[in-house]
Amino acid sequence: MAHYELYVCLTKAVYESAVPSVLQPKLGWNNYTYEEDGETIDTTTAYTPTWKESAFKGNLGAPRTSLDGNLIVVKGEFSLRTGELSAIIDLGSGMAYPNNSVLTKTEAQALVSGELFTE
């Protein structure tokens, strides 16, 4: 029971906000500054991206956007053991489906083939 490949339906506001800090090691990356020689690393800074940046960097599956642009479905592998999945579930606390919902493959397919995503 370590990692699960799941889909997440995020609101546009969350998709454009930083991923939860527990996901930074998986979805983020390091930024580097170099010394004058251009080859020696001077400093390394961990970068916590937005969900959108992480998707376009290739750390998540290709995003599927609803017709009105307010919902985005992305695919990822998230750990239950390290709290990644719990952090994602917390994003949808108190919200109605499908806002910030964790989905199985079948649920994601049904959502993106429905009226919110297709004409």
C-alpha positions in Angstrom: 0.0 0.0 0.0 2.5 2.6 -1.1 1.6 4.5 -4.3 -1.6 4.8 -6.2 -2.1 6.1 -9.7 -5.1 8.4 -9.5 -6.7 11.3 -11.1 -7.5 14.6 -9.4 -10.2 17.1 -10.5 -8.9 20.5 -9.4 -10.7 23.9 -9.6 -8.9 26.4 -11.7 -7.8 28.4 -8.6 -6.2 25.4 -7.0 -4.6 24.3 -10.3 -2.9 27.7 -10.5 -1.8 27.6 -6.8 1.2 25.9 -5.2 1.0 22.1 -4.7 0.8 21.1 -1.0 4.3 21.1 0.6 4.2 17.3 1.1 4.1 17.0 -2.7 7.1 19.2 -3.4 9.7 16.4 -3.4 7.6 14.6 -6.1 6.2 17.5 -8.1 8.8 20.2 -7.5 12.3 20.6 -8.6 15.5 22.5 -7.7 16.6 25.8 -9.1 20.3 26.5 -9.3 22.5 29.6 -9.4 26.0 29.2 -10.8 29.3 30.8 -10.0 31.0 33.0 -12.6 32.5 30.0 -14.5 28.9 29.0 -15.4 29.5 25.4 -14.4 30.0 25.3 -10.7 26.7 25.4 -8.7 26.7 28.2 -6.2 23.2 27.7 -4.5 20.4 25.1 -4.8 16.9 26.1 -3.9 13.9 23.7 -3.8 11.1 25.1 -5.9 7.4 24.3 -5.0 5.5 24.8 -8.3 1.9 25.3 -9.0 -0.1 22.2 -10.2 -0.1 23.8 -13.6 3.7 24.2 -13.7 4.2 20.6 -12.5 1.9 19.3 -15.2 3.7 21.2 -18.0 7.0 20.1 -16.6 5.8 16.5 -17.1 5.5 15.5 -13.4 1.7 15.0 -13.8 -0.3 13.6 -16.7 -1.6 15.9 -19.4 -4.3 18.2 -18.1 -7.9 17.9 -19.3 -9.9 21.2 -19.0 -13.6 21.5 -18.7 -15.4 23.6 -21.3 -15.8 26.6 -19.0 -12.1 26.3 -17.9 -13.0 26.0 -14.3 -12.1 22.3 -13.7 -8.9 20.5 -14.7 -8.3 16.8 -14.4 -4.7 15.6 -14.0 -3.2 12.1 -13.4 -0.5 11.4 -10.9 1.0 8.8 -8.6 0.4 9.6 -4.9 1.5 7.9 -1.7 -0.9 7.1 1.0 2.0 6.3 3.4 3.8 9.6 3.1 0.6 11.8 3.4 0.5 12.9 -0.3 -3.0 11.5 -0.9 -4.3 12.9 2.4 -3.0 16.4 1.4 -4.9 16.1 -1.9 -8.1 14.9 -0.2 -7.9 17.9 2.1 -8.0 20.2 -0.9 -11.6 19.1 -1.4 -12.8 19.2 2.2 -16.2 20.8 2.4 -16.5 21.1 -1.4 -19.1 19.5 -3.7 -18.1 16.9 -6.3 -16.2 17.2 -8.6 -14.3 20.2 -7.1 -10.9 19.1 -5.9 -11.9 15.4 -6.0 -9.7 12.3 -6.1 -10.9 10.0 -8.8 -10.3 6.5 -10.0 -9.5 6.0 -13.7 -13.1 5.0 -14.4 -14.5 8.0 -12.5 -12.2 10.3 -14.4 -13.2 8.8 -17.7 -16.8 9.3 -16.9 -16.3 12.9 -15.8 -14.3 14.0 -18.8 -16.7 12.3 -21.3 -19.6 14.1 -19.6 -21.3 17.4 -20.3 -18.8 19.5 -18.2 -15.9 18.5 -20.6 -17.5 17.7 -23.9 -20.0 19.5 -26.1 
